[in-house]
Amino acid sequence: MTNGNGTPPEAAPAPQLNVLAQYTKDLSFENPNAPASLAPQAQQPNINIQINVTANNVSDSEFEVVLAIEGKADAAGSVMFSFELAYAGVFRIVNVPPENLHPLIMIECPRLLFPFAREIIATSVRDGGFPPLMLDPVDFVGLYRSNMEKQAQAEAGKAN
């Protein structure tokens, strides 16, 4: 049995994903109605979260992946707090088949970044005078599929 190029499968180099760096690219927290927003509220605030993932080639085998998370909490028509975080990492990816590279970058890389971004957001919200905001886990596979479907629909719309 061979891997398609005449060499046994055990001789093929193993795929590798290495995190070379992680960093906050941008962070903003706003508490525009303090101190009134810090008073006890009659009802739970409505919290809206948006998540986006982008990636750039740094070199042939290195990629910067940016996990952008924006959120806003409001109650009774008044903004309690809002935040924006762009948390990034540089990843070295080698020995990965080309057809698997894009999903790996857009699913696995943000999955590795998410716990760190979640902690930064929880700390920022807590330091803003509110209970820490603990974001639910994100289905990056579902997010990837949704984005790919939107992209395909946009391309189909251009073709018509």
KELORO-53805 format. One record per residue: residue number from 1; residue in three letters; z negated, y negated, x negated of N, C-alpha, C in turn. Coordinates in nm, 4 decimals, decimal comma, always signed. Layout:
BEGIN
+-----+-----+----------+----------+----------+----------+----------+----------+----------+----------+----------+
|   k |   r |       nw |       nv |       nu |      caw |      cav |      cau |       cw |       cv |       cu |
+-----+-----+----------+----------+----------+----------+----------+----------+----------+----------+----------+
| NUM | ALA |        Z |        Y |        X |        Z |        Y |        X |        Z |        Y |        X |
...
+-----+-----+----------+----------+----------+----------+----------+----------+----------+----------+----------+
***
This chain:
BEGIN
+-----+-----+----------+----------+----------+----------+----------+----------+----------+----------+----------+
|   k |   r |       nw |       nv |       nu |      caw |      cav |      cau |       cw |       cv |       cu |
+-----+-----+----------+----------+----------+----------+----------+----------+----------+----------+----------+
|   1 | MET |  +0,0000 |  +0,1179 |  -0,0847 |  +0,0000 |  +0,0000 |  +0,0000 |  +0,0000 |  -0,1241 |  -0,0891 |
|   2 | THR |  +0,0815 |  -0,2220 |  -0,0536 |  +0,0894 |  -0,3452 |  -0,1321 |  +0,0675 |  -0,4644 |  -0,0413 |
|   3 | ASN |  +0,0528 |  -0,5833 |  -0,1008 |  +0,0298 |  -0,7041 |  -0,0223 |  +0,1583 |  -0,7828 |  +0,0023 |
|   4 | GLY |  +0,2744 |  -0,7197 |  -0,0160 |  +0,4010 |  -0,7853 |  +0,0126 |  +0,4758 |  -0,8284 |  -0,1120 |
|   5 | ASN |  +0,4058 |  -0,8430 |  -0,2230 |  +0,4750 |  -0,8808 |  -0,3456 |  +0,4672 |  -0,7701 |  -0,4514 |
|   6 | GLY |  +0,4323 |  -0,6479 |  -0,4070 |  +0,4319 |  -0,5330 |  -0,4962 |  +0,2999 |  -0,5066 |  -0,5656 |
|   7 | THR |  +0,2013 |  -0,5905 |  -0,5460 |  +0,0717 |  -0,5669 |  -0,6098 |  -0,0256 |  -0,5094 |  -0,5089 |
|   8 | PRO |  -0,1167 |  -0,4260 |  -0,5550 |  -0,2163 |  -0,3718 |  -0,4628 |  -0,3022 |  -0,4843 |  -0,4038 |
|   9 | PRO |  -0,3510 |  -0,4690 |  -0,2790 |  -0,4294 |  -0,5749 |  -0,2149 |  -0,5530 |  -0,6141 |  -0,2956 |
|  10 | GLU |  -0,6169 |  -0,5183 |  -0,3634 |  -0,7376 |  -0,5516 |  -0,4372 |  -0,7085 |  -0,6427 |  -0,5565 |
|  11 | ALA |  -0,5830 |  -0,6543 |  -0,5975 |  -0,5489 |  -0,7413 |  -0,7098 |  -0,5224 |  -0,8848 |  -0,6647 |
|  12 | ALA |  -0,5081 |  -0,9078 |  -0,5347 |  -0,4830 |  -1,0430 |  -0,4842 |  -0,6086 |  -1,1274 |  -0,5006 |
|  13 | PRO |  -0,5924 |  -1,2514 |  -0,5458 |  -0,7104 |  -1,3375 |  -0,5608 |  -0,7734 |  -1,3680 |  -0,4246 |
|  14 | ALA |  -0,9045 |  -1,3743 |  -0,4232 |  -0,9776 |  -1,3987 |  -0,2989 |  -0,9657 |  -1,5450 |  -0,2573 |
|  15 | PRO |  -0,9551 |  -1,5703 |  -0,1264 |  -0,9552 |  -1,7090 |  -0,0785 |  -1,0883 |  -1,7759 |  -0,1148 |
|  16 | GLN |  -1,0820 |  -1,9053 |  -0,1457 |  -1,2033 |  -1,9797 |  -0,1812 |  -1,2060 |  -2,1129 |  -0,1081 |
|  17 | LEU |  -1,3246 |  -2,1487 |  -0,0628 |  -1,3509 |  -2,2784 |  -0,0021 |  -1,4759 |  -2,3326 |  -0,0697 |
|  18 | ASN |  -1,4609 |  -2,4409 |  -0,1451 |  -1,5734 |  -2,5011 |  -0,2157 |  -1,5945 |  -2,6435 |  -0,1679 |
|  19 | VAL |  -1,7205 |  -2,6811 |  -0,1486 |  -1,7552 |  -2,8187 |  -0,1148 |  -1,7792 |  -2,8923 |  -0,2461 |
|  20 | LEU |  -1,6948 |  -2,9905 |  -0,2761 |  -1,7078 |  -3,0658 |  -0,4003 |  -1,7972 |  -3,1881 |  -0,3843 |
|  21 | ALA |  -1,7969 |  -3,2488 |  -0,2653 |  -1,8788 |  -3,3671 |  -0,2399 |  -1,8969 |  -3,3855 |  -0,0900 |
|  22 | GLN |  -2,0067 |  -3,4485 |  -0,0521 |  -2,0332 |  -3,4888 |  +0,0859 |  -2,0896 |  -3,6298 |  +0,0807 |
|  23 | TYR |  -2,0519 |  -3,7135 |  +0,1789 |  -2,0979 |  -3,8515 |  +0,1739 |  -2,0776 |  -3,9208 |  +0,3079 |
|  24 | THR |  -2,1566 |  -4,0251 |  +0,3281 |  -2,1404 |  -4,1120 |  +0,4435 |  -2,0370 |  -4,2171 |  +0,4077 |
|  25 | LYS |  -1,9268 |  -4,2194 |  +0,4816 |  -1,8233 |  -4,3221 |  +0,4595 |  -1,8570 |  -4,4495 |  +0,5354 |
|  26 | ASP |  -1,9092 |  -4,4327 |  +0,6571 |  -1,9404 |  -4,5483 |  +0,7398 |  -2,0510 |  -4,5090 |  +0,8366 |
|  27 | LEU |  -2,1473 |  -4,5996 |  +0,8542 |  -2,2560 |  -4,5763 |  +0,9482 |  -2,2935 |  -4,7086 |  +1,0129 |
|  28 | SER |  -2,2994 |  -4,7088 |  +1,1457 |  -2,3395 |  -4,8271 |  +1,2202 |  -2,4318 |  -4,7830 |  +1,3329 |
|  29 | PHE |  -2,5437 |  -4,8522 |  +1,3472 |  -2,6343 |  -4,8282 |  +1,4587 |  -2,6670 |  -4,9627 |  +1,5200 |
|  30 | GLU |  -2,6556 |  -4,9732 |  +1,6516 |  -2,6850 |  -5,0976 |  +1,7211 |  -2,7854 |  -5,0737 |  +1,8327 |
|  31 | ASN |  -2,8812 |  -5,1634 |  +1,8416 |  -2,9818 |  -5,1626 |  +1,9465 |  -2,9783 |  -5,3038 |  +2,0065 |
|  32 | PRO |  -2,8697 |  -5,3360 |  +2,0818 |  -2,8425 |  -5,4752 |  +2,1196 |  -2,9413 |  -5,5382 |  +2,2172 |
|  33 | ASN |  -3,0141 |  -5,4588 |  +2,2923 |  -3,1034 |  -5,5154 |  +2,3938 |  -3,2510 |  -5,4960 |  +2,3617 |
|  34 | ALA |  -3,2823 |  -5,4704 |  +2,2346 |  -3,4225 |  -5,4563 |  +2,1957 |  -3,4904 |  -5,5924 |  +2,2086 |
|  35 | PRO |  -3,6134 |  -5,5987 |  +2,2447 |  -3,7069 |  -5,4896 |  +2,2661 |  -3,7055 |  -5,4327 |  +2,4084 |
|  36 | ALA |  -3,6297 |  -5,4946 |  +2,5003 |  -3,6286 |  -5,4455 |  +2,6392 |  -3,5809 |  -5,3008 |  +2,6478 |
|  37 | SER |  -3,4865 |  -5,2614 |  +2,5636 |  -3,4337 |  -5,1242 |  +2,5691 |  -3,5368 |  -5,0208 |  +2,5250 |
|  38 | LEU |  -3,6411 |  -5,0651 |  +2,4565 |  -3,7436 |  -4,9722 |  +2,4081 |  -3,8528 |  -4,9456 |  +2,5109 |
|  39 | ALA |  -3,8552 |  -5,0219 |  +2,6191 |  -3,9545 |  -5,0020 |  +2,7246 |  -3,9260 |  -4,8723 |  +2,7984 |
|  40 | PRO |  -4,0285 |  -4,8111 |  +2,8565 |  -4,0052 |  -4,6879 |  +2,9341 |  -3,9005 |  -4,7119 |  +3,0434 |
|  41 | GLN |  -3,8111 |  -4,6156 |  +3,0579 |  -3,7010 |  -4,6258 |  +3,1539 |  -3,7318 |  -4,5401 |  +3,2769 |
|  42 | ALA |  -3,6829 |  -4,5846 |  +3,3932 |  -3,7046 |  -4,5122 |  +3,5183 |  -3,6268 |  -4,3814 |  +3,5216 |
|  43 | GLN |  -3,5139 |  -4,3761 |  +3,4491 |  -3,4327 |  -4,2542 |  +3,4480 |  -3,3807 |  -4,2282 |  +3,3074 |
|  44 | GLN |  -3,3352 |  -4,1074 |  +3,2841 |  -3,2779 |  -4,0714 |  +3,1548 |  -3,1500 |  -4,1513 |  +3,1334 |
|  45 | PRO |  -3,1251 |  -4,1950 |  +3,0107 |  -3,0007 |  -4,2685 |  +2,9849 |  -2,8793 |  -4,1758 |  +2,9915 |
|  46 | ASN |  -2,7658 |  -4,2349 |  +3,0201 |  -2,6390 |  -4,1632 |  +3,0146 |  -2,5892 |  -4,1720 |  +2,8707 |
|  47 | ILE |  -2,5670 |  -4,0575 |  +2,8061 |  -2,5243 |  -4,0565 |  +2,6666 |  -2,3836 |  -4,0004 |  +2,6589 |
|  48 | ASN |  -2,2938 |  -4,0772 |  +2,5967 |  -2,1544 |  -4,0375 |  +2,5804 |  -2,1269 |  -4,0207 |  +2,4311 |
|  49 | ILE |  -2,0738 |  -3,9050 |  +2,3919 |  -2,0456 |  -3,8742 |  +2,2519 |  -1,8967 |  -3,8434 |  +2,2369 |
|  50 | GLN |  -1,8342 |  -3,8991 |  +2,1341 |  -1,6945 |  -3,8704 |  +2,1000 |  -1,6902 |  -3,8178 |  +1,9575 |
|  51 | ILE |  -1,6124 |  -3,7124 |  +1,9356 |  -1,6017 |  -3,6523 |  +1,8023 |  -1,4545 |  -3,6394 |  +1,7660 |
|  52 | ASN |  -1,4229 |  -3,6741 |  +1,6415 |  -1,2863 |  -3,6629 |  +1,5924 |  -1,2899 |  -3,6128 |  +1,4481 |
|  53 | VAL |  -1,1881 |  -3,5391 |  +1,4098 |  -1,1771 |  -3,4871 |  +1,2737 |  -1,0421 |  -3,5296 |  +1,2171 |
|  54 | THR |  -1,0438 |  -3,5835 |  +1,0955 |  -0,9205 |  -3,6163 |  +1,0246 |  -0,9290 |  -3,5582 |  +0,8839 |
|  55 | ALA |  -0,8137 |  -3,5406 |  +0,8220 |  -0,8103 |  -3,4859 |  +0,6866 |  -0,6988 |  -3,5516 |  +0,6069 |
|  56 | ASN |  -0,7225 |  -3,5669 |  +0,4764 |  -0,6245 |  -3,6231 |  +0,3835 |  -0,6173 |  -3,5331 |  +0,2608 |
|  57 | ASN |  -0,4971 |  -3,5190 |  +0,2055 |  -0,4830 |  -3,4485 |  +0,0783 |  -0,5334 |  -3,5387 |  -0,0337 |
|  58 | VAL |  -0,6209 |  -3,4852 |  -0,1177 |  -0,6655 |  -3,5562 |  -0,2371 |  -0,5817 |  -3,5091 |  -0,3559 |
|  59 | SER |  -0,5517 |  -3,3784 |  -0,3563 |  -0,4621 |  -3,3182 |  -0,4550 |  -0,4028 |  -3,1933 |  -0,3901 |
|  60 | ASP |  -0,3324 |  -3,1116 |  -0,4685 |  -0,2694 |  -2,9912 |  -0,4119 |  -0,3698 |  -2,8977 |  -0,3450 |
|  61 | SER |  -0,4899 |  -2,8861 |  -0,4011 |  -0,5869 |  -2,7909 |  -0,3475 |  -0,7154 |  -2,8573 |  -0,2997 |
|  62 | GLU |  -0,7196 |  -2,9917 |  -0,2986 |  -0,8401 |  -3,0618 |  -0,2557 |  -0,8097 |  -3,1522 |  -0,1366 |
|  63 | PHE |  -0,9017 |  -3,1510 |  -0,0411 |  -0,8832 |  -3,2228 |  +0,0848 |  -1,0096 |  -3,2985 |  +0,1206 |
|  64 | GLU |  -0,9921 |  -3,4236 |  +0,1653 |  -1,1042 |  -3,4987 |  +0,2206 |  -1,0996 |  -3,4796 |  +0,3716 |
|  65 | VAL |  -1,2099 |  -3,4345 |  +0,4282 |  -1,2214 |  -3,4156 |  +0,5720 |  -1,3270 |  -3,5133 |  +0,6223 |
|  66 | VAL |  -1,2915 |  -3,5902 |  +0,7258 |  -1,3829 |  -3,6890 |  +0,7821 |  -1,4192 |  -3,6481 |  +0,9241 |
|  67 | LEU |  -1,5481 |  -3,6342 |  +0,9472 |  -1,6025 |  -3,6044 |  +1,0789 |  -1,6529 |  -3,7365 |  +1,1359 |
|  68 | ALA |  -1,5842 |  -3,7886 |  +1,2383 |  -1,6211 |  -3,9162 |  +1,2996 |  -1,6913 |  -3,8887 |  +1,4318 |
|  69 | ILE |  -1,8131 |  -3,9417 |  +1,4441 |  -1,8921 |  -3,9222 |  +1,5653 |  -1,9355 |  -4,0601 |  +1,6151 |
|  70 | GLU |  -1,9036 |  -4,0883 |  +1,7404 |  -1,9435 |  -4,2134 |  +1,8041 |  -2,0252 |  -4,1797 |  +1,9273 |
|  71 | GLY |  -2,1254 |  -4,2613 |  +1,9540 |  -2,2079 |  -4,2372 |  +2,0706 |  -2,2635 |  -4,3648 |  +2,1279 |
|  72 | LYS |  -2,2934 |  -4,3581 |  +2,2577 |  -2,3523 |  -4,4729 |  +2,3265 |  -2,4469 |  -4,4196 |  +2,4335 |
|  73 | ALA |  -2,5624 |  -4,4834 |  +2,4438 |  -2,6583 |  -4,4511 |  +2,5500 |  -2,6747 |  -4,5748 |  +2,6360 |
|  74 | ASP |  -2,6620 |  -4,5571 |  +2,7685 |  -2,6859 |  -4,6703 |  +2,8573 |  -2,7666 |  -4,6253 |  +2,9774 |
|  75 | ALA |  -2,8413 |  -4,7207 |  +3,0310 |  -2,9228 |  -4,6968 |  +3,1496 |  -2,9154 |  -4,8222 |  +3,2353 |
|  76 | ALA |  -2,8943 |  -4,8040 |  +3,3618 |  -2,8873 |  -4,9142 |  +3,4576 |  -2,7871 |  -5,0203 |  +3,4143 |
|  77 | GLY |  -2,6745 |  -4,9764 |  +3,3601 |  -2,5680 |  -5,0681 |  +3,3220 |  -2,5937 |  -5,1450 |  +3,1936 |
|  78 | SER |  -2,6982 |  -5,1123 |  +3,1225 |  -2,7330 |  -5,1828 |  +2,9994 |  -2,7272 |  -5,0854 |  +2,8814 |
|  79 | VAL |  -2,6661 |  -5,1279 |  +2,7716 |  -2,6571 |  -5,0428 |  +2,6526 |  -2,7938 |  -5,0360 |  +2,5859 |
|  80 | MET |  -2,8426 |  -4,9137 |  +2,5664 |  -2,9694 |  -4,8948 |  +2,4964 |  -2,9447 |  -4,8898 |  +2,3457 |
|  81 | PHE |  -2,8480 |  -4,8076 |  +2,3061 |  -2,8087 |  -4,8018 |  +2,1655 |  -2,6685 |  -4,7463 |  +2,1552 |
|  82 | SER |  -2,6053 |  -4,7737 |  +2,0418 |  -2,4754 |  -4,7139 |  +2,0115 |  -2,4702 |  -4,6884 |  +1,8616 |
|  83 | PHE |  -2,3868 |  -4,5923 |  +1,8236 |  -2,3736 |  -4,5608 |  +1,6814 |  -2,2322 |  -4,5133 |  +1,6520 |
|  84 | GLU |  -2,1951 |  -4,5284 |  +1,5266 |  -2,0702 |  -4,4739 |  +1,4744 |  -2,1015 |  -4,4168 |  +1,3376 |
|  85 | LEU |  -2,0578 |  -4,2945 |  +1,3139 |  -2,0766 |  -4,2308 |  +1,1846 |  -1,9453 |  -4,1678 |  +1,1410 |
|  86 | ALA |  -1,9056 |  -4,1965 |  +1,0184 |  -1,7938 |  -4,1254 |  +0,9552 |  -1,8547 |  -4,0536 |  +0,8354 |
|  87 | TYR |  -1,8689 |  -3,9225 |  +0,8486 |  -1,9286 |  -3,8401 |  +0,7443 |  -1,8170 |  -3,7529 |  +0,6859 |
|  88 | ALA |  -1,8057 |  -3,7530 |  +0,5540 |  -1,6911 |  -3,6864 |  +0,4911 |  -1,7335 |  -3,5877 |  +0,3848 |
|  89 | GLY |  -1,6387 |  -3,5025 |  +0,3510 |  -1,6562 |  -3,4084 |  +0,2419 |  -1,5228 |  -3,3869 |  +0,1733 |
|  90 | VAL |  -1,5316 |  -3,3544 |  +0,0451 |  -1,4124 |  -3,3154 |  -0,0300 |  -1,4247 |  -3,1654 |  -0,0537 |
|  91 | PHE |  -1,3201 |  -3,0940 |  -0,0147 |  -1,3196 |  -2,9479 |  -0,0213 |  -1,2056 |  -2,9008 |  -0,1105 |
|  92 | ARG |  -1,2351 |  -2,8029 |  -0,1948 |  -1,1300 |  -2,7372 |  -0,2724 |  -1,1012 |  -2,6047 |  -0,2027 |
|  93 | ILE |  -0,9725 |  -2,5852 |  -0,1703 |  -0,9302 |  -2,4643 |  -0,0996 |  -0,8175 |  -2,4005 |  -0,1800 |
|  94 | VAL |  -0,8396 |  -2,2767 |  -0,2232 |  -0,7382 |  -2,2048 |  -0,3008 |  -0,7206 |  -2,0636 |  -0,2464 |
|  95 | ASN |  -0,6024 |  -2,0097 |  -0,2711 |  -0,5677 |  -1,8719 |  -0,2339 |  -0,5753 |  -1,8479 |  -0,0831 |
|  96 | VAL |  -0,5392 |  -1,9497 |  -0,0067 |  -0,5363 |  -1,9372 |  +0,1394 |  -0,3904 |  -1,9442 |  +0,1827 |
|  97 | PRO |  -0,3448 |  -1,8492 |  +0,2641 |  -0,2057 |  -1,8539 |  +0,3112 |  -0,1764 |  -1,9857 |  +0,3830 |
|  98 | PRO |  -0,0561 |  -2,0398 |  +0,3651 |  -0,0223 |  -2,1704 |  +0,4251 |  -0,0457 |  -2,1768 |  +0,5755 |
|  99 | GLU |  -0,0211 |  -2,0675 |  +0,6465 |  -0,0383 |  -2,0690 |  +0,7925 |  -0,1861 |  -2,0781 |  +0,8333 |
| 100 | ASN |  -0,2769 |  -2,0473 |  +0,7414 |  -0,4208 |  -2,0541 |  +0,7712 |  -0,4864 |  -2,1813 |  +0,7196 |
| 101 | LEU |  -0,4142 |  -2,2598 |  +0,6417 |  -0,4725 |  -2,3763 |  +0,5759 |  -0,5151 |  -2,4847 |  +0,6754 |
| 102 | HIS |  -0,4265 |  -2,5233 |  +0,7667 |  -0,4591 |  -2,6301 |  +0,8617 |  -0,5794 |  -2,5945 |  +0,9491 |
| 103 | PRO |  -0,5840 |  -2,4753 |  +1,0104 |  -0,7031 |  -2,4417 |  +1,0889 |  -0,8308 |  -2,4386 |  +1,0035 |
| 104 | LEU |  -0,8205 |  -2,3913 |  +0,8816 |  -0,9384 |  -2,3871 |  +0,7934 |  -0,9904 |  -2,5286 |  +0,7689 |
| 105 | ILE |  -0,9000 |  -2,6204 |  +0,7400 |  -0,9391 |  -2,7590 |  +0,7122 |  -0,9981 |  -2,8258 |  +0,8365 |
| 106 | MET |  -0,9383 |  -2,8027 |  +0,9512 |  -0,9770 |  -2,8747 |  +1,0728 |  -1,0882 |  -2,8061 |  +1,1531 |
| 107 | ILE |  -1,1239 |  -2,6813 |  +1,1183 |  -1,2305 |  -2,6104 |  +1,1906 |  -1,3496 |  -2,5830 |  +1,0989 |
| 108 | GLU |  -1,3258 |  -2,5129 |  +0,9902 |  -1,4371 |  -2,4718 |  +0,9041 |  -1,4982 |  -2,5875 |  +0,8269 |
| 109 | CYS |  -1,4167 |  -2,6787 |  +0,7769 |  -1,4710 |  -2,7914 |  +0,6990 |  -1,5617 |  -2,8800 |  +0,7844 |
| 110 | PRO |  -1,5190 |  -2,9226 |  +0,9047 |  -1,6121 |  -3,0029 |  +0,9853 |  -1,7346 |  -2,9230 |  +1,0301 |
| 111 | ARG |  -1,7189 |  -2,7928 |  +1,0464 |  -1,8332 |  -2,7094 |  +1,0832 |  -1,9393 |  -2,7133 |  +0,9728 |
| 112 | LEU |  -1,8946 |  -2,7186 |  +0,8475 |  -1,9885 |  -2,7286 |  +0,7352 |  -2,0521 |  -2,8679 |  +0,7270 |
| 113 | LEU |  -1,9795 |  -2,9712 |  +0,7676 |  -2,0303 |  -3,1087 |  +0,7621 |  -2,1254 |  -3,1413 |  +0,8777 |
| 114 | PHE |  -2,1053 |  -3,0784 |  +0,9925 |  -2,1754 |  -3,1166 |  +1,1147 |  -2,3281 |  -3,1200 |  +1,1033 |
| 115 | PRO |  -2,3943 |  -3,0205 |  +1,0466 |  -2,5417 |  -3,0279 |  +1,0426 |  -2,5942 |  -3,1508 |  +0,9688 |
| 116 | PHE |  -2,5241 |  -3,1937 |  +0,8665 |  -2,5656 |  -3,3113 |  +0,7906 |  -2,5431 |  -3,4386 |  +0,8723 |
| 117 | ALA |  -2,4294 |  -3,4462 |  +0,9411 |  -2,4007 |  -3,5613 |  +1,0269 |  -2,5010 |  -3,5674 |  +1,1420 |
| 118 | ARG |  -2,5344 |  -3,4533 |  +1,1968 |  -2,6311 |  -3,4457 |  +1,3069 |  -2,7659 |  -3,5017 |  +1,2636 |
| 119 | GLU |  -2,8079 |  -3,4679 |  +1,1436 |  -2,9361 |  -3,5170 |  +1,0918 |  -2,9326 |  -3,6681 |  +1,0706 |
| 120 | ILE |  -2,8225 |  -3,7207 |  +1,0194 |  -2,8100 |  -3,8652 |  +0,9983 |  -2,8196 |  -3,9390 |  +1,1317 |
| 121 | ILE |  -2,7541 |  -3,8862 |  +1,2339 |  -2,7581 |  -3,9494 |  +1,3661 |  -2,8988 |  -3,9425 |  +1,4245 |
| 122 | ALA |  -2,9629 |  -3,8270 |  +1,4173 |  -3,0984 |  -3,8121 |  +1,4707 |  -3,1943 |  -3,9100 |  +1,4028 |
| 123 | THR |  -3,1830 |  -3,9234 |  +1,2722 |  -3,2695 |  -4,0146 |  +1,1974 |  -3,2406 |  -4,1599 |  +1,2322 |
| 124 | SER |  -3,1119 |  -4,1955 |  +1,2439 |  -3,0751 |  -4,3338 |  +1,2776 |  -3,1259 |  -4,3729 |  +1,4156 |
| 125 | VAL |  -3,1112 |  -4,2835 |  +1,5127 |  -3,1579 |  -4,3121 |  +1,6481 |  -3,3107 |  -4,3236 |  +1,6485 |
| 126 | ARG |  -3,3782 |  -4,2353 |  +1,5779 |  -3,5247 |  -4,2405 |  +1,5691 |  -3,5700 |  -4,3706 |  +1,5021 |
| 127 | ASP |  -3,5022 |  -4,4080 |  +1,3929 |  -3,5379 |  -4,5312 |  +1,3232 |  -3,5054 |  -4,6550 |  +1,4070 |
| 128 | GLY |  -3,4200 |  -4,6395 |  +1,5073 |  -3,3883 |  -4,7493 |  +1,5992 |  -3,4912 |  -4,7644 |  +1,7096 |
| 129 | GLY |  -3,5937 |  -4,6771 |  +1,7109 |  -3,7016 |  -4,6892 |  +1,8081 |  -3,6954 |  -4,5923 |  +1,9242 |
| 130 | PHE |  -3,6028 |  -4,4982 |  +1,9202 |  -3,5857 |  -4,4011 |  +2,0282 |  -3,6215 |  -4,2617 |  +1,9794 |
| 131 | PRO |  -3,6402 |  -4,1681 |  +2,0717 |  -3,6576 |  -4,0292 |  +2,0269 |  -3,5307 |  -3,9832 |  +1,9548 |
| 132 | PRO |  -3,5442 |  -3,8963 |  +1,8545 |  -3,4243 |  -3,8507 |  +1,7824 |  -3,3227 |  -3,7880 |  +1,8777 |
| 133 | LEU |  -3,1973 |  -3,8196 |  +1,8573 |  -3,0889 |  -3,7627 |  +1,9376 |  -3,0402 |  -3,6364 |  +1,8670 |
| 134 | MET |  -3,0671 |  -3,5223 |  +1,9250 |  -3,0262 |  -3,3953 |  +1,8664 |  -2,8961 |  -3,3510 |  +1,9337 |
| 135 | LEU |  -2,7865 |  -3,3697 |  +1,8637 |  -2,6560 |  -3,3330 |  +1,9180 |  -2,6457 |  -3,1828 |  +1,9347 |
| 136 | ASP |  -2,5833 |  -3,1413 |  +2,0440 |  -2,5572 |  -2,9994 |  +2,0663 |  -2,4534 |  -2,9512 |  +1,9658 |
| 137 | PRO |  -2,4544 |  -2,8219 |  +1,9342 |  -2,3486 |  -2,7686 |  +1,8460 |  -2,2106 |  -2,7990 |  +1,9046 |
| 138 | VAL |  -2,1142 |  -2,8132 |  +1,8147 |  -1,9780 |  -2,8476 |  +1,8545 |  -1,8874 |  -2,7261 |  +1,8387 |
| 139 | ASP |  -1,8038 |  -2,7019 |  +1,9382 |  -1,7041 |  -2,5953 |  +1,9318 |  -1,5802 |  -2,6518 |  +1,8622 |
| 140 | PHE |  -1,5765 |  -2,6404 |  +1,7295 |  -1,4640 |  -2,6966 |  +1,6550 |  -1,3352 |  -2,6193 |  +1,6786 |
| 141 | VAL |  -1,3436 |  -2,4926 |  +1,7170 |  -1,2234 |  -2,4167 |  +1,7528 |  -1,1635 |  -2,4760 |  +1,8801 |
| 142 | GLY |  -1,2465 |  -2,5005 |  +1,9809 |  -1,1993 |  -2,5608 |  +2,1054 |  -1,1444 |  -2,7007 |  +2,0838 |
| 143 | LEU |  -1,2114 |  -2,7797 |  +1,9994 |  -1,1648 |  -2,9143 |  +1,9679 |  -1,0283 |  -2,9088 |  +1,8993 |
| 144 | TYR |  -1,0127 |  -2,8146 |  +1,8062 |  -0,8856 |  -2,7974 |  +1,7355 |  -0,7739 |  -2,7601 |  +1,8331 |
| 145 | ARG |  -0,8013 |  -2,6633 |  +1,9196 |  -0,6999 |  -2,6205 |  +2,0179 |  -0,6612 |  -2,7347 |  +2,1112 |
| 146 | SER |  -0,7605 |  -2,8098 |  +2,1560 |  -0,7334 |  -2,9226 |  +2,2446 |  -0,6459 |  -3,0268 |  +2,1753 |
| 147 | ASN |  -0,6781 |  -3,0569 |  +2,0504 |  -0,5994 |  -3,1550 |  +1,9754 |  -0,4566 |  -3,1056 |  +1,9508 |
| 148 | MET |  -0,4413 |  -2,9765 |  +1,9224 |  -0,3085 |  -2,9203 |  +1,8998 |  -0,2262 |  -2,9241 |  +2,0286 |
| 149 | GLU |  -0,2903 |  -2,8975 |  +2,1444 |  -0,2206 |  -2,9042 |  +2,2730 |  -0,1750 |  -3,0471 |  +2,3031 |
| 150 | LYS |  -0,2631 |  -3,1446 |  +2,2775 |  -0,2268 |  -3,2853 |  +2,2995 |  -0,1105 |  -3,3253 |  +2,2098 |
| 151 | GLN |  -0,1146 |  -3,2788 |  +2,0857 |  -0,0071 |  -3,3104 |  +1,9914 |  +0,1249 |  -3,2493 |  +2,0378 |
| 152 | ALA |  +0,1206 |  -3,1239 |  +2,0842 |  +0,2416 |  -3,0568 |  +2,1324 |  +0,2975 |  -3,1287 |  +2,2559 |
| 153 | GLN |  +0,2096 |  -3,1729 |  +2,3464 |  +0,2547 |  -3,2444 |  +2,4654 |  +0,3165 |  -3,3787 |  +2,4284 |
| 154 | ALA |  +0,2573 |  -3,4460 |  +2,3313 |  +0,3118 |  -3,5752 |  +2,2860 |  +0,4505 |  -3,5570 |  +2,2255 |
| 155 | GLU |  +0,4675 |  -3,4511 |  +2,1464 |  +0,5980 |  -3,4231 |  +2,0859 |  +0,7002 |  -3,3833 |  +2,1920 |
| 156 | ALA |  +0,6563 |  -3,3076 |  +2,2928 |  +0,7464 |  -3,2690 |  +2,4013 |  +0,7875 |  -3,3918 |  +2,4812 |
| 157 | GLY |  +0,6944 |  -3,4861 |  +2,4992 |  +0,7246 |  -3,6103 |  +2,5713 |  +0,8249 |  -3,6955 |  +2,4961 |
| 158 | LYS |  +0,8205 |  -3,6962 |  +2,3633 |  +0,9152 |  -3,7710 |  +2,2825 |  +1,0543 |  -3,7088 |  +2,2870 |
| 159 | ALA |  +1,0586 |  -3,5765 |  +2,2993 |  +1,1860 |  -3,5052 |  +2,3016 |  +1,2608 |  -3,5271 |  +2,4327 |
| 160 | ASN |  +1,1868 |  -3,5574 |  +2,5388 |  +1,2527 |  -3,5764 |  +2,6698 |  +1,3051 |  -3,7118 |  +2,6905 |
+-----+-----+----------+----------+----------+----------+----------+----------+----------+----------+----------+
***
